[in-house]
Amino acid sequence: MDISYTAEHLRAAAVAAVRAPSMHNTQPWRLRLRDGGIEVLADPARRLPATDPSGWGVRLACGAALFNLRIALAVAGIPARVRLRPDPAEPDLLARLVPDVPRRPTPDEQSLYAAIPRRFSNRMPFWPNPVPADARWRLGEAARAEQCWLELLIGVSAVSAFGEIARSAHRVLERDPAYRSERERWLRQEPAPDGVPASAGGPQSEPQDVLPARGFGGRDRAPGRDFEPEPLVGVLGSLGNTAVDQVVAGQALQRVLLTATDAGLSVSMLSQPIEVPTAREQLRLSLGRFGMPQMVLRIGYGQPGRPTPRRSVGEVLDLPVVPA
Ligand SMILES: Cc1cc2nc3c(=O)[nH]c(=O)nc-3n(C[C@H](O)[C@H](O)[C@H](O)COP(=O)(O)O)c2cc1C
């Protein structure tokens, strides 16, 4: 059977794709329809030159959007076969999806799909309740299903050793005026279709915090509402660190985030120790895992919150012009 994806398939799946997380909510992706396939492209105009000089963050975000696309197409009954970076002559083309044999979605695909509009980064303190073993296991399985690993740091000393690496990376970044002004440029005090709304930024950091917050916040902390003293920290890693590995890691990131949402958990991301090469190397050595750390997650039970805005789907689509 010869089937193609249509503009209608793309439009519907794109609604899910654009809900993916991205650095500073830059939404650095484009989606296009070509020869019956759907293509995911990095949008270089939306890369953060100071914060993400290598494009790692763009590829993670596009990988996450790709995962949402895959799930949405599977739930629509036409799952995709995916080729990553299919054309060396076009490095911004990160993935091409072509229709596979139609089938009914699995229960897992359905629950991941249902989690897409509910997921958001929760930068507020979490409740101290521990994350149960079965939920931890599910998160690890989600990473493994996408050819990645999730290392959960166990014990106060592992978390505080990580905290030191993360805080020193944070200090290195904060010394760079271009990094700071980029963050300020993407912080939104007024409603906007991209950038991080100040209301989502979390509270101002305090010296006693174990983990460094990126600094989108500014809200005063309610008395006694410190961050959890022993957060559950997960390090997501991939087997290698090529551009393709980073797109793979983005898909794993989104699968872990949606699995967490489905399990009633909240997550915030913290990538300062990934962005500073010496910190990333220290983190890699401290874990003793094969491969490369790609993202750090703080996981727990959070208060309710709200998903952040996105640009309209029309702004990211590139559809063939139909002749009049
Ligand atoms: C590659 C990458 C790095 C990120 N780094 C951080 C970070 O260091 N601190 C943080 O608070 N959020 C971080 N985020 C989360 C984004 O700020 C967030 O996804 C974006 O603002 C959209 O909000 P949402 O996740 O609520 O949809 C990161 C996201 C990605 C994809």
The ligand as an SDF file (V2000), in Angstrom:
LIG
                    3D

 31 33  0  0  0  0  0  0  0  0999 V2000
   17.6860   22.1210   25.7940 C   0  0  0  0  0  0  0  0  0  0  0  0
   16.8520   22.7120   26.9040 C   0  0  0  0  0  0  0  0  0  0  0  0
   17.4780   23.3040   27.9980 C   0  0  0  0  0  0  0  0  0  0  0  0
   16.7130   23.8440   29.0470 C   0  0  0  0  0  0  0  0  0  0  0  0
   17.3360   24.3730   30.1510 N   0  0  0  0  0  0  0  0  0  0  0  0
   16.6000   24.8660   31.1780 C   0  0  0  0  0  0  0  0  0  0  0  0
   17.2300   25.3750   32.3640 C   0  0  0  0  0  0  0  0  0  0  0  0
   18.4560   25.3140   32.5040 O   0  0  0  0  0  0  0  0  0  0  0  0
   16.4430   25.9040   33.3380 N   0  0  0  0  0  0  0  0  0  0  0  0
   15.0780   25.9300   33.2300 C   0  0  0  0  0  0  0  0  0  0  0  0
   14.4140   26.4070   34.1470 O   0  0  0  0  0  0  0  0  0  0  0  0
   14.4540   25.4360   32.1200 N   0  0  0  0  0  0  0  0  0  0  0  0
   15.1790   24.9080   31.1100 C   0  0  0  0  0  0  0  0  0  0  0  0
   14.5600   24.3890   29.9930 N   0  0  0  0  0  0  0  0  0  0  0  0
   13.0880   24.4280   29.9230 C   0  0  0  0  0  0  0  0  0  0  0  0
   12.5690   25.5430   29.0130 C   0  0  0  0  0  0  0  0  0  0  0  0
   12.8250   26.8070   29.5750 O   0  0  0  0  0  0  0  0  0  0  0  0
   11.0640   25.3190   28.7960 C   0  0  0  0  0  0  0  0  0  0  0  0
   10.8930   24.1080   28.1220 O   0  0  0  0  0  0  0  0  0  0  0  0
   10.4240   26.4270   27.9690 C   0  0  0  0  0  0  0  0  0  0  0  0
   10.4590   27.6330   28.6690 O   0  0  0  0  0  0  0  0  0  0  0  0
    8.9630   26.0740   27.6310 C   0  0  0  0  0  0  0  0  0  0  0  0
    8.2210   25.8640   28.8000 O   0  0  0  0  0  0  0  0  0  0  0  0
    7.5090   24.4770   29.1460 P   0  0  0  0  0  0  0  0  0  0  0  0
    8.5710   23.4570   29.3730 O   0  0  0  0  0  0  0  0  0  0  0  0
    6.7300   24.7820   30.3930 O   0  0  0  0  0  0  0  0  0  0  0  0
    6.6370   24.0880   27.9920 O   0  0  0  0  0  0  0  0  0  0  0  0
   15.2970   23.8150   28.9650 C   0  0  0  0  0  0  0  0  0  0  0  0
   14.6800   23.2000   27.8640 C   0  0  0  0  0  0  0  0  0  0  0  0
   15.4390   22.6390   26.8500 C   0  0  0  0  0  0  0  0  0  0  0  0
   14.7560   21.9370   25.7080 C   0  0  0  0  0  0  0  0  0  0  0  0
  1  2  1  0
  2  3  1  0
  2 30  2  0
  3  4  2  0
  4  5  1  0
  4 28  1  0
  5  6  2  0
  6  7  1  0
  6 13  1  0
  7  8  2  0
  7  9  1  0
  9 10  1  0
 10 11  2  0
 10 12  1  0
 12 13  2  0
 13 14  1  0
 14 15  1  0
 14 28  1  0
 15 16  1  0
 16 17  1  0
 16 18  1  0
 18 19  1  0
 18 20  1  0
 20 21  1  0
 20 22  1  0
 22 23  1  0
 23 24  1  0
 24 25  2  0
 24 26  1  0
 24 27  1  0
 28 29  2  0
 29 30  1  0
 30 31  1  0
M  END
$$$$
